[in-house]
Amino acid sequence: MQKGCVVMERVKIADLVPIQTRAETDAATVAEYAERMRDGAKFPPVTVFCDAEADTLWLADGIHRVDAAKAIGFKAVKAEVTAGTKTDALRFALLANVTHGKAANTNADKRKRLEMAWANRRELWPREDKADPSAAVLAEACGISVRTAVRFLQDVQPMTMSQVQSDGGNVSTCDNVIGSRQSTRPPVPVRRTFGLDGKVRQVTPVRNAVPVRPAAPTSPTRTPPAYDHAKGVMTDRFGVEIPMAIRDAFKAETVRDEIETHLRTAATLLKRAMDEKDPSVAQFRQADLIDLQNAVRTAKFTRPHCVCRICQGNGRGSCTACHETGFQTQAQYDNNPKEFKAGGGT
């Protein structure tokens, strides 16, 4: 069987090796499917990858259907079989249940997909430079929001200085100049990551595993902190307090994030279906895919970056720098005059 060639056939359930990207199988869903199967309902074929080298049939989509069929005594199920490795099956499985079947969108499900993608990142994204996938890359592969991926990386990416030094010496230092007095902070570990554009960048983990001496209070424009909810005060990445009127825009999970996730998933699925010449999308045109991809970019670039540096979040109805929203996107922040940027003297 050639890679990419899909064959419809009945496959023995006993021969299938499932790739479970959910936190757990839903017993109620299995019971419901089993009852419908007894009544003669027709279900879509499951998705199987035939790994000739490993002599394995990887079940990438349809675990609930297979368990239901097994529960009522079926020995085989109808399957779409294509040649592929375990990595191919995992890549498919990570997105398989985002928009259909028993939706795998609980926090535990999202975490499970992220953990599997991270554990298999070298196989999913083989690179000679050994750079790790960015939050945006993980989010696209798992069909989740970028912020969910960011929080996951904050848990798995803290590094010690010895790890960084053994990884090519990628250590950065932060120098602060106050008047004629210069102070050097302890080295901060950085990690090489690649983004959706494939370019490698060096990023500093949000949580530093290296013990550091307590630093003197600094202005919010010099040291971007993580969002701080301590004592009921919520601050942006520059330490500027977020006015109550616009706090909802900075929440960890917002409607905009969900829209971006679903748009990104739809664009990915449509592109894959068009590439594979799936007859079910025959009426779609390249312009439709471009529209979806443009919508993804719009959603991405409208994400709040910081409280508006010009009006400090209080210019709703009058500030042109933030288009009267009170917060700025990354692009709007980049267009600020130098004096209104971090470290610019504001």
N, C-alpha and C positions, 0 to 999 in steps of 0.2 A: 504494500500500500504506500503510495507516494504521500509525502507530507502536504497537507492542505486539501487532500482528496477526502470528501465525506461519504461514507457508506452507511446506508440504513440497513440494520440487521437486528436479529434477536440475539441477545447476549445472556449467557448464564449468570445468574446473580452471584453464585458461588465464586465466579472468576473475577469479580469486580473488587478493586481496592479503592475505597473511597478517600477523597481528599476533603476533610471536614474543615471548612473555614468558618463555621458557626461555633459559638460558645458551647452549644449543645443542640441535640435533635429535639424537636418539639413533639411530644407524644400525642398531643391533641390533634396536630396536623396529620400525623401518620394515621391516627384512627379515622379521621375524616376522609382522607384519601382512600383508605382501605374500604370504607363503607361505600364510597362512590364507585370504586372499582368493582365491588360485588354487584352493584346495580348496573354495570355495563358501561360506565362513563369512560371516555377515551382521554388519555393523558398525553401530553407531548412526550416525545422520546427523550430519554436521558442523554447526557453528553459524556462520551467516553473517548479517552486518548489511548491509542494502541502503541505501547512502547515495545517495539520489536527487540531492541537490544536487551532490555530488562525482562522481556517476556511477561509483561504486566499490562493489564487493562485498568487504567486510572479513571475512576468515576469522578468527573469534574463538576457535574451538575445533576441533581436529581436524587439526593440521598433520601429525602422524605418519600418520594415515589417508589424507590427501590425497597425501602423498609416496609411500606404499605403493601407492595406486591408480595414480599416475602411473608408478611403477616397472614395473608389469605391463601398461602400455599403455592404461589406462582414460583416457577423455577427459573424463568427467564423474563427479560424485559426488552422492549423495543428501544434501540439506541442509535444515535448518530455517532458513528465511529470514525475518528480521523487519526492519522499517524502523528505521534508526538511523544515527547519525553514527559517525565514527571514535572519538570519545570514549565513546559507548555500547558499542562493540565492545571498547575497551580495558578499560572497567570490568568487562565480563563476562570478558574473557580473564585478568585478574589473578587471578581465583578459579577459573577453569575446570578447571585440572589439579591442584588441591590435594588432592582426594579421589578422583579417578578417572583412568582411562587410565594413561599413564606418569607417575607422580606427580612433580611438579616441586618437590621439596623438598630438593635439595642446597643448600648454602650459596651456590653460584654462582647457582642458580635464584632463591633468595630475594632475593639482591642485585640481580639483573636486574629482578625485579618492582618492588622498591623504587625503583630508579633510574628506571624508566619512570613509576611513579606520581608521583615527585617532579618529574620533568621536565615532566609534564603536569598538575601540581597545579592550575593556574589553570583548566584546562578541566574536570578531574574535580570540582573543588569551587569553582565560580565564586562569588566573594564580592566585594562592593564594597570591603570593608575590606582586601583583599589579605592577610589573615592566612593563615599557612601551616598545613597539617594537623599535628596533634600525632602523637607516636609511636603512640598508641592508635588514631587514625584511620587512619594508614598500615597498621598491623598488621591491622586489620579488613578494609581494602580488598585487602590482599595475602595474607591467610590465613596470617599468620606470628605469632610471639610478639611481645609488646610490647618485650621486651628486645632482640630482634634489630633492631627498628625504632629503638630508642634508640641502639644502637651505630652504626647507619647515619647517624642525624641528627648524631651526634658528629663524623662525618667531613665532612658536607656543610654544616653550619650555622655553623662558626666565622665571626665577623664582625669587621671592623675598626671602629674608632670612627667613621671618616668615613662608613661605610655606615650605621651606626646613626643618626648625626646627620642624614643625608639621608633617613632613613626615619621622619621625624616627631619626631626628638629623643627617642626612647624610650631614655633612658639612666638607669640606676639607680646609686645610690651606697650603699656599705656603711659605716656609722659604727659603730665599736666604742668603747664606753665602759668604761674600766677605772678604777674609783674616780672621782676628779675629773679624770682625764686623758682627753681625747678625741682620737682619731686618725681621719682620713678616708682611706679607701683610694681608689685611682684608680677612676674610673667603670667599671662593668661593663656591657658591651652586653647588651641584652635583645631578644627577638624576640616578635612577636605570633603566637600560635598559637590554633587553635580545637580543642576536644575533641569527643568523641562526643556531648556534650550541645549542641554548637553554640556554646557560650560562648567568648568570646575571653579569653585570659590572656596575661600577659607572662612569659616564661621566660628564664632566663639560660643561654646555651650552656654545656655542660660544659667545653669547651676554649675558652679565651679567646685570640683571635688578637691581642690588644693586649699589647705588652710591658709588664710591670709590675715594679716594684722588688721584690726578695726581701722577703717579709714576715717579721716575727718569728714564732716558733712560737706558735700559738694553741691554745686548748683545743678539743677535738674537737666541742664543742657549739656553737661559734660559726661555724665555716666547714665546711660539709658538703663533704668531698672525694669524688672518685669512688672506687670500690673500689680498694684499693691492695694489690698482691701483692708489692711490693718487699721484698727480704730475707726472703721467706717469711712475711711477716705480712699477714694479710688483715683489712681493716677495713671497717666498715659506712659508711653515708653521713655519720655523725657522727664518724668517726675512731676508733670504739671497736673494739678487736681482737675478732674473732669467734672464740669458742671452737671448738676442733677438732670437738667433738661435733655442732655445728650448721652447720658450713661448707657441707655439701652443699646446704642450703636456700638459700644465697646464690650458688650457681653461676650462670654466665651462661645456661646452658640446663638446665632441670630438667624432670622429669616433669610437674610442675604446669603449667609453661609450655606443654608440648605438649598437655596436656589442655585448657587454656584455648584454645589455637589451634584445636583440632579442634571444641570446643564452639561457639566463635564462628563458625567456618565452617559448621557444621551449622545453627546458628540462622539465619545469613544465607541459606543455600541454601533452607531450609524456608520462611522468610518470603517469599522471592522466588517460590518455586514456588506458595505459597498465594495470593499476590497475583495471580499469572498464571493461577490456577485450573488448574494442571497436574493432569491426571487421575491421575497416578501417586502423588500425595499426597492423594487424595480422602478416604482414611480417617483422615488426621491432623485433629486438632481444635485450636482456638485454645489450649486448655489445654496441649497438647503443646508448642506454640511457647513459651508462657509458661514452662513447666518448663525448656526449653532456655535461654531468656534468663536465668532465675534461676540456672541452673547456671553460666552465663558470669559473672554478677555474683559468685557465690560464689567461683569460681576467681580472679577479679580481686582481690577483697578479702581473699583469704588469702595474697597475695603478701607475702613478708618485706619489711618496711620498714627495720627496724634491730634490733640486739641489744636484748633487753628492757632498758628503762631502769631497771626496778626491781631485777631480780635479776642484771643484767649477763650474762645467758645461762647462769647457773649454778643457776637455780631449777627445773630440770626435776624434776617430781614434787611441787613445793610452791608455786610462784608462780602466783597467780591472775591477775596482770596480763597474762601471756602465755599463759595456759591451759596452763602447764607445757611449752611448746615451746622456751623459751629465746630466742625472737625475737618481735617484735611486728609486727603488720600496721599499715597506716596508721591504721585506725580505733582500734586499741588504743593506738597512740602518742598520737593526738589526745585520748584519754580519760585520759591520765596527768595527775597533779597538775602544776601549773605548774613546780614546782621540779625535776621530772624531765624537762622538755622542753628542747630545745636553747636555750641562752641563759638557762636558768632557774636557773643556779647550781650544777648538778651537775657 
